[in-house]
C-alpha cells in the first residue's frame, strides 16, 4: 500500500446526516503513521478531529555516534463548526508535536525536542484557546 495524500473522515452533521470530511493535505502520508482521533480540542463539549500526519525523529551525537532520542508526531486539527455544520481547519495545529489534551484544565501540553549543537533542548509548551485562537500561554525548558 502506498502513501496517502487524500482521504475521507466520516462524521454526522448537526442534523444527524452522514457526511465525510475530505482531507487533501497536499502531501503524502505513510499509512502506518496516519491516525484519526475524535477529540474535543477546543473544550466546547463538541467532538473535533485530530489527524496524525507525520513525525520527526530527533537524534543527537554521542561520542561520534548518532543516537536516537525520540519521535515527535504532528497532527492537523479540525474544529466542528456547530453553526455551519462542518469542520474547519485549525491553523498551525500541526506545529504542536504530540499534543496531550487536558480537559480539566482546558489546555494542551506538548513537548518539543530540538538538536542544538549536538545537545537536546527540551521545551514544554502549554497551549490554550484565547479569544478563539490557539496560543502558547506558558513555556519552560529542561
N, C-alpha and C positions, 0 to 999 in steps of 0.2 A: 504494500500500500504506500502510495506516495504522500508528499506533503499536502496539507490542506490550506487553501487560501480563501475559499468562500464556503460558508456553511450556514445552516439554519438552526435556530433555537426555538422549539415550540413553546407557546405560552397561551394563556387565556386573557382576552381583553376585559375591560371593566364590565361589560355586559355579559361575560361568560362565553363569548365567541372564541373558538380556537383560531389561532393565528401563528405566524412564525416571525422571528427576528432574523433578518438576513444580515449576516456579518461578512462583509467584504473588507478584509483587513489590509489589503494592498501588500501583503507579504505572505510568504509560505510558512506554515506551521507544521512541525513534526507532530503527527497524530499521537505519538507517545507522550507529548507534552500537553497537548490540548486537553483542558478540563473545564467543564461548565458547572458553575455553582450558583444556586439560588441563595442570595444573601441580602439582608437589609443593610446596604452600605451607607445610607443617609439617615438611618434611625427614625424613619417616619412610620414604622409599623407595616409598611408595604414591601413585599419581596422585590428585590432588584436582581441583577445578574452580574457576576464577575466571571471572566473567562481567562484561564491561564493560557498565555500565548507564547511564552518564551522564557529563557533563563540565561543567566550569566554565571560561569564558573570563575571563582576568584582563586588565584594562585599567589604564592609568594616564594621567594628564593631562600632556601635554607642550605648554607654551605655549598653553594653552586648547583643545587638540585631544585627543580621546580616542584613545590609541594602543594597539593590541592588543599584548599581550605574550606570552601563551602560552595553551595549552589544557591543562587538567588532566583526565585521565579518572579516574573512580572505578569500582570493581569491587565485587561481592559475592563472597564465597568460601564454598565448601563443602568440608569435610574428609570423606574417606572413613572411615567407622566400620567397621573390619575385624570387630569382634565382632558387630555387629548387621547388617552387610551393606547399609548405606545411607549417604547423605551427610547430614552435619549442618552447618547454617549456622554460619559463624564470625561471632560478634557483633562489630560495629563494624569489620569488614574494609572496609566502604565508606568509612571515614574515611581510608584510606590511598590518596592520589591517585597514580596511575601507579606501582604497585608494581614494583620491579625486584628480582627474586629471585636471590640469590646462594647457590647450593647449597654451594659450597666453604667459605663462612664461616657458613653456617646463619643467614642474616639476610635481611631485606627492607629495601631502602632506598627512600625516597620523598622527593620534593621538593615542598614546599608554597609557593605563591606567593600573597601577600596584598597587596592595595592598601590602604595605610595612609597617610592624609593625603597622597594623590597621589604616593606613592613606593612602590616594590615592596619588600616584605620577603620574602626567600627563606630558607626553613628546610629543612634536610636532616635527616631523621629515620631512625634505624636501628631497625628493629623486630625483635624476637626472641621466640621462644617460651620462657616462663619458667613452669615448673610447669603446663603446659597452657594458659597464657594468652598471647596475643599482646600485647606491650607495647613502648613506646619505651624503648630502653636507651642511646641516645646521640642527641644533637641539637645542631646548630650552625646559626648564622645567617650569611648573607653580608651 
